[in-house]
Amino acid sequence: MVEDEDNKEDQFDFTADGEALSYISLAQARLVAMQTARETPGNYGRASTNVPMAFEIVESSEDEDYYTITLGIRPQGAFSGKPGQEQFFISKEGIVSHRQVLGIPSGGGKSRMPLVIGGIAALVVVAVIIGVSVGGGGGGNASVDTPPRLRSRSH
């Protein structure tokens, strides 16, 4: 029986056509995961639609039949938020058997603060214009109606 176990390690797997199966390494499985994520992006959230993403290996492991690869995902370029994660289960033959988005990138997007400040500034300008046009400016009649104590009594 021990002999059978030793011989099992030396055996090769074959397809139904008699061709030898080729297995990929863990490094190759990482590459398959990154290529798959790039070519067919997962659902990384509405804010990430049509945004080029960057991928990095967060974790990788293998068991008897599969490689498990977890990628960090974030928009390319400067990003100060929290990256998302996508996990891939890749067979030893290099086939992606399952993939799942564990979390989408969050934060780090464009700040809305300049928009808010610009909106407030625009409202202040509009309020001042309305105030002046309604009569709050007091510029038109001030020279005609001068107070009595300022009028000259030289007559």
C-alpha positions in Angstrom: 0.0 0.0 0.0 2.8 2.4 0.7 4.1 1.6 -2.7 0.8 2.7 -4.3 1.0 6.1 -2.5 4.6 6.6 -3.8 3.6 5.7 -7.3 0.6 8.1 -7.2 3.0 11.0 -6.9 4.8 9.9 -10.1 1.5 9.6 -12.1 0.4 12.2 -14.6 -3.2 13.2 -15.3 -4.4 12.8 -18.9 -7.4 14.3 -20.8 -10.0 12.1 -22.4 -8.0 12.4 -25.6 -4.9 11.0 -23.9 -3.1 14.4 -23.7 -1.1 15.2 -20.6 -2.7 17.9 -18.4 -0.4 20.8 -17.7 -0.7 22.5 -14.3 0.1 26.1 -13.6 2.1 27.4 -10.7 0.9 29.7 -7.9 2.7 32.6 -9.7 0.9 31.8 -12.9 -2.4 31.7 -11.1 -1.8 35.2 -9.7 -1.3 36.4 -13.2 -4.4 34.7 -14.4 -6.4 36.4 -11.6 -5.0 39.9 -12.6 -5.5 39.3 -16.3 -9.1 38.2 -15.7 -9.9 41.2 -13.5 -8.4 43.6 -16.1 -10.2 42.0 -19.1 -13.5 41.4 -17.4 -13.9 43.8 -14.5 -16.1 42.7 -11.6 -18.9 44.9 -10.2 -16.8 47.4 -8.2 -19.6 49.9 -7.5 -21.3 52.6 -9.5 -18.5 55.1 -8.8 -16.0 52.8 -10.4 -17.9 52.2 -13.6 -15.6 52.8 -16.6 -12.7 53.7 -14.3 -9.4 52.0 -15.0 -8.5 49.9 -12.0 -5.2 48.9 -10.5 -4.8 45.4 -8.9 -2.3 44.1 -6.4 -2.0 40.7 -4.8 -3.3 40.8 -1.2 -3.2 37.1 -0.4 -2.6 33.8 -2.2 -2.8 30.2 -1.2 -3.2 26.8 -2.6 -4.8 23.5 -1.7 -4.9 20.2 -3.5 -7.2 21.3 -6.3 -7.3 25.1 -6.4 -5.3 28.3 -5.9 -7.1 31.1 -4.0 -6.0 34.6 -5.0 -7.3 37.8 -3.4 -6.6 41.0 -5.2 -6.8 44.5 -3.9 -8.6 46.8 -6.3 -8.6 50.6 -6.6 -8.8 53.3 -9.2 -5.5 53.8 -11.0 -3.4 56.9 -10.1 -3.6 58.8 -6.8 -6.1 57.2 -4.4 -6.4 57.9 -0.7 -9.4 55.8 0.1 -9.8 52.2 1.1 -9.2 49.6 -1.7 -11.7 46.9 -2.4 -11.0 43.2 -2.7 -11.9 40.5 -5.2 -11.2 36.8 -4.7 -10.5 34.2 -7.4 -10.6 30.4 -7.2 -8.4 29.0 -10.0 -8.0 25.3 -10.8 -4.5 23.8 -11.1 -5.2 23.7 -14.9 -5.6 27.6 -14.9 -9.3 27.8 -15.2 -11.1 30.5 -13.1 -13.7 28.4 -11.4 -15.2 31.1 -9.2 -14.7 34.8 -8.5 -16.4 37.2 -6.0 -16.1 40.8 -5.1 -15.5 40.9 -1.3 -15.6 44.7 -1.0 -15.6 47.7 -3.3 -13.2 50.7 -3.1 -14.5 53.4 -0.9 -13.5 57.0 -0.2 -10.6 58.7 -1.8 -12.7 60.0 -4.6 -12.9 63.6 -5.7 -13.8 65.9 -2.8 -17.1 67.7 -3.1 -16.0 70.4 -0.8 -15.0 72.9 -3.6 -18.5 72.4 -5.1 -20.2 73.1 -1.7 -18.1 76.2 -1.1 -18.7 77.4 -4.7 -22.4 76.9 -4.2 -22.5 78.9 -1.0 -20.5 81.7 -2.5 -22.9 81.9 -5.5 -25.9 82.1 -3.1 -24.2 84.9 -1.1 -23.6 86.9 -4.4 -27.2 86.4 -5.5 -28.5 87.5 -2.1 -26.4 90.7 -2.2 -27.6 91.5 -5.7 -31.3 90.9 -4.8 -30.8 93.1 -1.6 -29.3 96.0 -3.6 -31.9 95.8 -6.3 -34.9 95.8 -3.9 -33.7 99.0 -2.3 -31.4 97.9 0.4 -28.5 99.8 -1.2 -29.9 103.3 -0.4 -27.7 105.0 -2.9 -30.3 106.9 -5.1 -32.1 109.4 -2.8 -29.5 110.0 -0.1 -28.1 113.2 -1.6 -31.5 114.8 -2.1 -32.8 114.1 1.4 -30.0 115.3 3.5 -30.8 115.7 7.2 -31.8 119.3 8.2 -28.9 119.9 10.5 -26.5 119.4 7.6 -28.2 122.0 5.4 -26.5 125.4 5.1 -28.4 128.4 6.6 -26.6 131.0 4.5 -29.8 132.6 3.0 
